[in-house]
Amino acid sequence: MSIPGLVRRAARDFGEREAIVDDGGALRLDFRDLEAVMVASTRGAIAVGLQPGDRAAIWAPNIHQWIGAALGILGAGGVLVPINTRFKGAEAAYVLGKSRARMLFTVTDFLDADYVALLRDSGVDLPDLDRIVVLRGNVPDGASSVSDYLAAGERVGEQEANARIDAVSADDLSDIIFTSGTTGRPKGVMVTHGQSLTVYEAWTDVIGLREGDRYLIVNPFFHTFGYKAGWMSCVLRGATIVPLAVFDVPKVLEMVAKERITVLPGPPTLLQGILDFPDRARYDLSSLRLTVTGAAAVPVRLIERLRDEMTFETIITGYGLTESTGTTAMCRHDDEPDTIANWSGRAIPDTELQVVDDAGREVERGQPGEVVTRGYHVMQGYFEEPEETAAAIDPDGWLHTGDIGVMDDRGYVKITDRKKDMFIVGGFNAYPAEIENLLLRNEALALAAVIGVPDDRMGEVGMAFVVPRPGATVDPDELIAWAREEMANYKVPRRVEVVDALPLNASGKVLKFELRARAAANARR
């Protein structure tokens, strides 16, 4: 089945059950309405010439129009390219250019940001981008409103749109989700419709998502968690999608009480914020029964408090990466708090998970090694990056995650370190090489090295060691302010140390363990 085929099945199976609630409850669609939205959006995509296999991007927060645009892209046989809402213009332009996206759906009024203006101000030439459609906000010259886009689709007959929708197969690409890597440039992870649906059929079964659940989706739609473990999973099971564009604890509590939310996944920072909110008792949160967390260290006390102080019946943690369609391992609902907090779970059904040495041989249980996985969830590859793909997926089909872990006798894995230097800022993956490349666009810098350092609120944040160019002066606060204008907020180093030189090995590579030791020593003073 394809994702558009899934929407058709949901319209048949769930009919008048609520599919989406948005705009504070002003918009309510049932599953038949959702199918109609998909058909109308597909007609719009066909009308502007989107062909099967063409890429189309969405750069917008969690709003119902995101889902409508996505279903139109997919229904026309196109490939969806989500863009991180925290990206600046140059970062978004890179994704658009690399994917050769023909269309962009976006907004001009999110958190005081006009994404069309940001893109145009980047100065990046995008010859393949034929059309920009504004989902919300003012429509600048050269762009179209979503209402005009859908009106143009009325020229395309429903029969033609339905034929295009029905032609989409499980083996067609559903999306290219860009993930940063050690090369410093994001890479596009290619996944098919069939992979997406098979993985989240398993995922929803493990967590126990069911018909009639009401799911507040705080995780961003541009991420696999908000998109596939979010609204797509709701369509799979007949649950109600309640999108939240911006995480704000009072707003979350208000929506839980108002909409009788039963499912609230999110990173540990979200759940901790709810537990520690001083006025939590003012809200009726008794409907909550299920949460899924991960993407950062999970304190045992957090799990215990969620069970003791709230009404959660099921608390599950897991581990995954974009290259494994977002999911690799999961705990189970009957696991003890210590397991849920300290282990990432075992392989999802019908996939394989191992911990191996540098030669690819499985190590003894309890011994550290690289975590590798194999199965239907492993990506098709990186978009137009055959060498990067070959480096990630070996000839036997094992995806090398780059994460170091141990496995116990149950087959549960614990991630202990990162073979790559990635660190996680409040649930967002931050890659030092990418941040270093962005920093070095500042003309005052000769060299830069970024590491992750502990942070009480975010889990980890970036720290940059920088070497000025000869004759240049670098003020740490000014560099941080500059970085905030040049990159997504989670990538911005929170600390900067100006140094005369970086520690290097014989081949010229930066010795980041020395930088981590220096940062730790400074923190203890």
N, C-alpha and C positions, 0 to 999 in steps of 0.2 A: 504494500500500500504506500501511497505518497501522503505527504502532509495535507494537500488539498483533498485527497480521498478520505483522510481521517475526518476532516470537517464535514464532508458529505455523510459519513457514517454517524457522526455525532448528531447531525440534524435529524437523522432518522431515529436514532436510539434515544436521544434525550429531549428532542422536540422543544416543548415550551419551558423546559427548565432554564433558569437564568444562566447565561454564558458569560456575560461581561457586565460589571457595574463600574461606572467611571463618572468623573466630573462631580464628585461628592454625592453620588446617587442620582443625579439628574439624568444620566444615560443608563438605560437598562436594556440589554439585548438578550434574547433567548438563542438557543442553538440553531433554530431555523433562520433567525435574523442574521446570525453569524455567517451562515452559508450564503445568504443574499448579499451580505457585505463582500464576501469573497468573490462572488460572480461579478458584482458591479466593479470591484477593483481590478479584476482580471480583464474586463472589457476595457477599462481605462488603459491598462498596460498594453493590450493589443493595439488599441487605437493609436498610441504614440510609437508603435513599431517595435516593442520589445519582443525579441525572438527567443525561442528555446535556447538555453545556454548563455544568453546575455546576462551580464552582472548588473544588479541594481542595488544601491546602498540606502540604508536608513541611518540618519544621524539625529536622534530624537530621544527624549526621555520616555518613561513608562506611561504611555497614553493609549487609549483604544485605537487611535488612528495608526499607531505603529503596527498593531496587529493587522488592521485592514490593509495597509500598504504591503506588509509582508505576504499576506495571503494572495494579493493580486500579483505580486512578483512571482511567487511560487506557482500560482494557478496558470500563469502564462508560460510556464516552463523555464522561467528565469532562475538565476542563482542569487540568493540574498547575501548581501555584504553588510553586516551591522558595524556601526562605528561608535566608539566610546564617546559618551557625552562629555567626558572630561578633556578630550583632546582639544588642542588649539588648532588653528587653521592649517599650519604646515603639516601637522601630524595626520589630520583628516585627509589632506590633499595627497599625502603619500599613499594611503590606503586606496583612495579613489584612483590614483594614477596606476598603482601596481596592479589592481584588479581590472583596470580599464572599464570601470563602471560606466554605463550609458545613462543612468538616471540616479538622482539623489532625492530622497524624501527627507525633509528636515523641518526645523522650526526656527523662528526668529525672535522668540520671546522667553527663552528658558534661563532662569537665574540671571537675568540682565545680559544674556549672551544672544547675539544674532549670528547664527552659524553661517548664514550666507555671506554676511559681511566678513566674518573671520576667514572664510575660505577665499574670498576675493582679495582680501588684504594680504594673504600669504604670498601672492605673486606667482604661485605655481601654475604653469600651463597644463590644462587638462583637456586635451583635444578630443578624447572619447566621450566626455560628459555632454550629452545632448540636451538634457532637461533637468531642471530643479523644480520640485513640487514642494510647496510650503504647507505643512500639515496644520500648523498653528502660528499665529502672529501675522504681522504685516508682510505683504508680498512685494518684494523689490522688483525693479525693472529686470526683465530677462528671466523671471521665474513665473511659475503658475501656481494658482491656489488649488487646494485639493478639490474644491467644489468644481472648478473649471475642468480639472483633470477628469473627474468622474463624469461630468456632463459630456465631455468629448467621447467618453466610452459608450455613450448611448448610441453612437453611430455603428457600433459593433453589435451584432445580434447575439442574444443569449445562447442560441444554438452553437454559434462559433466559439463563444467563451467556454461553454460546457464541453465541447469537443477538445479544446486545448487543455482544460483541467483534467479530463479523463485520460489524456495522452501522457500525462506525467507518470513516470514509473518509479518503482522503489530504487532502481539502480541509477537514476538521474541525480546529479548533484543538487542538494537542497541549499547549501550555503558555503561560504568561505568566511571563516571567522579568523581575524588576524590576531596573532599572539606574538609578543616580542620574544627575541631570542638573544643568544650571546653574541651574535654578529652585530647587534645594535640596531637592526632593521626588523620591523614586524614581518612575520611570515604568515601567509594565508593558509589555514587548515581547511582542507576539502573533505566534506562529509556528504553522504547521500541521504535521500529521504528514508530509505529502508534502515540505514544505520541509526538515524535519529529516532525512528519509531521503535525499533527493536530495543535499543538501550533504555528508553524511557518507559517502555512496557515493563521491563525488568525493574527499573528504578521505582516506578509507582507501586509495583507489587511489593517490593521490599519495604517501603515506608508505610504502605497501607492507605494511600490516597484513594478516595472512593467517591462514588456518585453522591452529589448533594453537599460535598465539602465546599467551604467558602475560603478561598486562598488569597491572602493579602500578599501581593508580589512586590516586595521591596527590592530584591535583587534586580539589577538593571537588565533590560531586555537585550542590550548589546552583548551580554555575557551569556554563555550556555546555561547558567543557573537560572537566569530570569526568563530566557527564551524557551529552552527545551524542558528544563526541570520546572519551569514556571508555567507560562500560558499554554504551551503545547501539551504538557502533562494534564492540565485541566481539561483540555478538549478530549484527550485520551479517556479520561475517567468520568467525564460529566460533572466536573467541579466548576464552581463559579470563579471567574478571573476578576480580581479586584486590584487594579494596578495602582501603585503609589509612585509618583514622579520623583519626590524628594524625601529622603529619610529624615523624619522629625519625630521624636518620641511622643510628644503629645498628640500629633496627628495620627501616628500608628495606633495609640490607645483609643483615640476617638473613633477611628475606623473599625477597630476590633469590636468595640461596644455597639456601634451603630449598625454594622453589617453582620454581626454575629459570626465573626471570622473563626474558623476552626483550624486553619493551617497557616503557620507563620514561620517559614524558614528564614535564615539569615546568618551572617557571620557572628562570631561571639561578641563583637563590640555592640551589635544591635541588641542582642538578648541581654547583655550586661546593662545596657542603657535603660532597658525596660525595667529590669529588676531594681535598679538603683534610683528610678525616677521617684521623687519625693511624694508626688500626688497620685501614685499608681492606684491606691485604694479607692479613689474617686470613680474609677472606671470599672464597668462590669466586663471582666475578661474571662468569665466562666465558660465561654464557648470554646476557648482554645484547647485543642487536644493533641496537636502534632507539630513538631518543629524538626528541621534538619539543619545542621550547622557544620562548620568546617572552615577550610581556607586559612586557618591560623591555629595557634595553640589553643586548646580548649581546657580551661581549669576544671578539675574534678568538682570543686565547690560550685561552679556555675551549673553543672548538670544536677547536682544535689539541690540547689536552690530552685531550679526550674521545676523539679519534681515536688519539692516540699512547699514552696510558696505560691505555685500556680497550678493550673489544672491540666498541664500537659500529661497525656498518657503515654505518648511515644516521643522519644528524643533520640535522634540518630545522627551520627557523624559519618563522614565519608572522605574519600580521597579521589581526585581525578585531575585531568588536565584537558585542555581543549583538544589535544591530539588524540585523546581517547573518548571523543564525543562527550567530554565533561565528566565521565564517571569511570572509575577503575575498580574501587573497592568500597564496601559499605559495611558498617556495623548493622546489627539486627535489633529489632524492637525489644527483645528480651535480654539484651546484654546489660551487665552491671555498669553503674556510673564510672567506675575506674576504667573499664574497657572502653566505654564510649569516649571518655576524655583523653585517654592515652594511646589508643589504637585507632587506626583508620579503617578497620574492618577487613573482610575477606573479599575475594573476587566476586563481582556480580555474576549471576547465573550464566553458565555455559561459556565462560571466558577463563583464561589462564593467567596466573600471577606468580612470579618467581623473584627471588633475590639472588643476583649472580655476581661473580667476580669479574675482573677485567677481561678474562678470556671467555666470558659468557657461560661459565659453568655454575650451576646452582650451588650456593654455599650451604653449610649446615644451618639448621634452625637456631636462631639466636645470634648468628654471626652477621655483621654488617656487609652490605653489598649494594649494587645498583638495583633498583626496582624496575622490572620489565614486565610487560603484559602482552597478551596475544588474544585475538578474537575478533568478533564482528564489530566491536566498538573502535578498533584502530582506524584512524583516518585513512583516506585514499592517498594522502600525501600533501606536501606543501605546494601551493599553486605556482607553477612554472619555476620550481626550485628542485630539480632532480637530485642535485648533490646533497642538499640539506635533507631531502627525503631519505636518501640512501644512508645518511649518517644517523637518522632517527629510527628507521625500521630496517632490521637486519634481514639477510636473505631467507631466514626461517620465519619471518613475519613477526618477530618480537619488537615491540615498541620500546625503545630505551628512554626512560623518563628523565634521566639525569638526576634523579633523587636517590639519596642513600637511605636505606631502611633495614630493618630486621623483620623476620617472620617467625611467629611462634608455632607450636605444634598444632594449633587450630587452623593455621593458614591465614591468621590475621597479620597485617603488616603495621609497623610503626615507622613513620618517617623521622629519621634522626638528624639528617643534614641534607645539604643540597650540593650535588656534584657541580652543578652550575651555581652561580653566585646570586641567583634570584632571592629576593626577600619579599615579604608580604606586608603591605601597608593597609591596615583596616580591611582586609579581604581582597585587595587588589594586588596582583602580581607586579612587582617592580624589578626591572632587569638592569643591572649596573651598566652593561655595555651600551645599551640604548641611551640611558641618562647621561653617560659620559660623552657620547657623541653629540647629544643636544647641548650639553654644557660647553663643549669646545667650539660651538658657534659664537661664543663670546670672545671677542677679539683680544681681550686682556689675558686669556688663558693659554698656556703652552701645553699643559698636561692636566688630566683629571682622572681620579680613581674614586669610585663610589662603593660603599659597603652598606649593609644593613646593620643598624644598632637597635638595642631594645628600647621600647617606649611604653610607658604605663597605659596610655590610652589606645594607641594604634597597633600595639604588638611589636611592630618594628617600623622604623623610618630610615630614610637615607641620610648618610653622612658623606660629604665629599672632601677629599684631599686634593688641593689644586696647586699647581705650580704656575706662577705668573710668567708672562712673556717678558723678555728683557726690557727694562725701562717702564714696565707697566706696574700699576698698583692695584691690588684687589682688596676690596672691603667685603668681608663675609656677608654682612647684612644687605649690602647693595647687590651682591651676586644672587642671594636668595630671592630678593625682590625681582631681579631680572628674570630668574628662572620661572617665577610664577607667571610671567607673561609669555613664556616660551614653551611651556610643557604642562601636561595635565598635573593637577595639584598633588596627586599621590606620588608622582615621580620627583617632585621638588625636594632637594635635600633640606632637611631641617637644621643641619649643622654643617658648617664649612670651616675647614682648617687650611690655612695657607702655609705651604711648606716649600723649602728650597729644592727638594728632589723627592721622587717616589722611590721606595725600595724595590729593586729589580733583581731578578735572577740572571743567570749567565746568558739566557736567550733573550733577555730584555722584557720578560713578562713581569707585571707588577705582583709583588708578594703580598697578597691581600690579607694573609693570616697575620703579617706584621702590622698592617693597618688596623685590623680588628683588635690585636693585642694593645696597640697604642690607644685606641678609642676606649677600650675597657679600663686601662690604667688611668686615663684621664677622668673617666666616670667615677672611679673610686676615690679620687682626691677630694 
